C-alpha cells in the first residue's frame, strides 16, 4: 500500500461477522460455512479486513458475499446494511455485491 503497488482489495464477507457470538449455534454456523472452528480472533480479523477495505478504498475495493444455500436472505441484507453503515462512517462508496453460489458439481460439469 505504501508503495502504491496495490490497486484494491476484495473481501469475501461470508457471514454477518459483526453479529456473531461465541456460542454453540454460531460456532456450528462458522464451521459449516467457513470450514474452520469459531474463534473471536478470527471474527475480529475478518471485521478488521472489511473495515480496512472500506476505509482505504480508492475506488477499486469491493466487499462481496456468496449466496450460500444454507443462509437465509436476511443474512445478505444484514451484511449489506453493515457495509452501508461503514460507507457512511468512512465517507466511501465501496460496493457490496451478492454473487450466486456455484457448487462443486456445477464446476465439474463445465
Residue, then its C-alpha position, 0 to 999 in steps of 0.5 A: x500500500x505504501x508503495x502504491x503497488x496495490x490497486x484494491x482489495x476484495x473481501x469475501x464477507x461470508x457471514x454477518x461477522x459483526x453479529x456473531x457470538x461465541x456460542x454453540x449455534x454460531x460456532x456450528x454456523x462458522x464451521x459449516x460455512x467457513x470450514x474452520x472452528x469459531x474463534x473471536x480472533x478470527x471474527x475480529x480479523x475478518x471485521x478488521x479486513x472489511x473495515x480496512x477495505x472500506x476505509x482505504x478504498x480508492x475506488x477499486x475495493x469491493x466487499x462481496x458475499x456468496x449466496x450460500x444455500x444454507x443462509x437465509x436472505x436476511x443474512x445478505x441484507x444484514x451484511x449489506x446494511x453493515x457495509x452501508x453503515x461503514x460507507x457512511x462512517x468512512x465517507x466511501x462508496x465501496x460496493x457490496x455485491x451478492x454473487x450466486x453460489x456455484x457448487x462443486x458439481x456445477x464446476x465439474x460439469x463445465 
